[in-house]
Amino acid sequence: MKNRFNYFEKFDKTYFTTGGYDDYLERFEEQGKDYALRLIKKIKPEKSWKFLDVGCGMGGIVLALRKLGFEARGIEPSQFCLENSPAKKWLKFGDILNLPFKNQAFDVTITIDVLCYLTKKEAKKAIKELSRVTKRFLFIETICQGSPNADQKINPDPLRKDKSLLKEKEIIDLLEKENFYLFCPLFGPDEKLVLSPSEKIDFNNIFVKKFT
């Protein structure tokens, strides 16, 4: 666990203001709003549903969802984000490998660009944790083996675990074992990310839990 905390310390102010994240502090709220609106359009949630963003960064999605009237919270390991986020009262420290919530505590769970910072063994454990706390829908966006941004040419990041990335099929198969099936992507292959039009679309899929 000590090594995990040492790793978390690398996600500091320098990380969130340089390289591929050099404009992150200027765009995270607008980008979060775009994700939130797209997600709501796809899953059509009831106002009573609870949302969790795992690895939420500065909390752009959490802010957007709360402004739309939903209960939304975030988990984030970066102390810089936790201390400086405008959404910090709805955020708490947490590790995707051990989420501090009860089973099915949230109707919708979101995780964006987190699995690609894990070893393959860790990513498999993380998927189990995400599935455990999710009651209805799970949205995962991540760089996979062979996906458009896996070559580090766009948005390079030395902290990513590129040598142990999961394949898209591996993620889908792991979630099927957890009783989730593929619902639909959030972004189509030809769509552009808000404020990041040069960035290509990676694995970004909504999964829905099977009711038995």
Summary of the structure (lengths in Angstrom):
residues: 212
radius of gyration: 15.8
end to end distance: 35.9
largest distance: 46.8
contacts: 672
relative contact order: 0.15
helix: 38%
strand: 22%
